[in-house]
Amino acid sequence: MSPPMAPQYQPTCENCHRGVLAPKKIYRMSSGVVTVGRFFLIGSIVGAIASALLFFGIFAYNGGKWSSVAGSPSQEDSDNKLRRICVDRAVQTFQQAGGTSAPLPAIEQLCECSLAGVRGTDYSDTAAMAAIQACLQQKRDGTLAPLTQDQQDLYDNIMGQSGPPSDAAEQAALEKLAGILGAFFGAGLMGWLLILKKRVLQCTVCGATVSAS
């Protein structure tokens, strides 16, 4: 049979000489500072959650519609993005080569033909070049199909959009949200530091405290 454990020694309070000093945890700061710290901590948690939802929501957002859970853009969104890239690059190439205004209707016609040639493939550079060459041959032969009215309206809408490309806008939004998340993290860390507790010895009678170290 093991011997009974000796009772834990508790020093007598030197302030009142009646009570004993028992271990206890108390806040390091005053009650007002602790209240501010709690607001900081709770606010940072709520803000961080909201910012994180927006952060991941931008990844899932494509072309003005919320995409599926997988976050993959729709076929229409991919086609419109390729149309814009095709026309922009063709205009730049034509201007660098000739130094004059590009024949936009002819470029849009070639881009639509090229898009039809690569649709359903892996959109590789090889497939794109093959489609462009085939469309150029059709243009020389006079067999290139003209744009329908719906296709022309689509190009007018795409080329009439102003402002930075959607990828750049999304990148800027992500950078801002990352900065906001960092600010919330800093506020949460400050709030956590303000509500930290420390171990002390407190008198059971008069409430006087001394450091436990």
Sequence and secondary structure as in RCSB ss.txt:
>XXXX:A:sequence
MSPPMAPQYQPTCENCHRGVLAPKKIYRMSSGVVTVGRFFLIGSIVGAIASALLFFGIFAYNGGKWSSVAGSPSQ
EDSDNKLRRICVDRAVQTFQQAGGTSAPLPAIEQLCECSLAGVRGTDYSDTAAMAAIQACLQQKRDGTLAPLTQD
QQDLYDNIMGQSGPPSDAAEQAALEKLAGILGAFFGAGLMGWLLILKKRVLQCTVCGATVSAS
>XXXX:A:secstr
           B TTTSSSBEEEEEEESS HHHHHHHHHHHHHHHHHHHHHHHHHHHHHHEETTEE  TT    H
HHHHHHHHHHHHHHHHHHHHHHHSS   HHHHHHHHHHHHHHHTTS   HHHHHHHHHHHHHHHHHT      HH
HHHHHHHHHT  SS HHHHHHHHHHHHHHHHHHHHHHHHHHHHHT EEEEEEETTT  EEE  
